[in-house]
Amino acid sequence: MTCHMTECRTVAPDRTVHHTHEALLEDGTSVSQLGYEYSGAMLDQLREQVPLPARLKTAVLRRQVDFLAGRWCAQRALRTAGFEGDVEIATGERGAPVWPANFLGSISHCDGFAIASVACAQRIAALGIDVERQMSVEVASDVRRQLATDQELALGRHGSMSPEAWLTVLFSGKESLYKALYPGVGRYFDFLDVTAVHLDADAGTFMLGLLTALSPDHPQGSTYPIRFHWNADRVFTRCVVPGSARPNAQRFKPRTD
């Protein structure tokens, strides 16, 4: 199936949906987002449009609503990206969504907010998104050594970001990169297999580089741009690799000290 872009639109909310929005972005990716509450009414509304997998029939309500909200957004993002067939997004390895042929995408949810982004695989090589609430000072202190090196922490300070804000952005950005690359490389990689090599806090961009080779197309030193923006206490990150771009076109030399 070929890709045909559609117009972006905003969907009017009802009593259980706090906010919905769909858009087609300049880079050719579509995005759909949904704010919602954890209630039986919300669950029933979503189940009218999205099937609940058998493995989640006995899950707690919060898990069911989060899953369905993410798939709800994915369905609408697919339509906005130009998909014209029957929308059914299966679940694959490690719980990742299985997208229709010639399309790729990513889903994230966090505390009553879900977002999905989809693109035509003829235009975009890899795509990952993530949404997170800002870490508390205590959580940031507890997890910083699992997320970042001293050099990465220094980037945040130089960008005049608080440690908790920068670690939240960094965590989310590395999640977005993982979601973007995993479908192609088919292997797990850790937070410390990736490092931030540049940050422009004012522009809402930073660059992540691989410290570990993941595949012939994604060798050590490959770099990937991450965009981020804040909405209240949530941060949104996106990793988009254009189909014409080679990840190793811009390389950095990992430090050995």
Secondary structure, DSSP 8 states (H G I E B T S, - for coil): --------B-----SSEEEEEEEE-TTS-EEEEEEE--SHHHHHHHHTTS---GGGTTS-HHHHHHHHHHHHHHHHHHHHHT--S----EE-GGG-EE--TTEEEEEEE-SSEEEEEEEETTTEEEEEEEEEE---HHHHHHHHHHH--HHHHHHHHHTT--HHHHHHHHHHHHHHHHHHHHHHH-S---GGGEEEEEEETTTTEEEEEESS--BTTB-TTBEEEEEEEEETTEEEEEEEEETT--GGGSB------
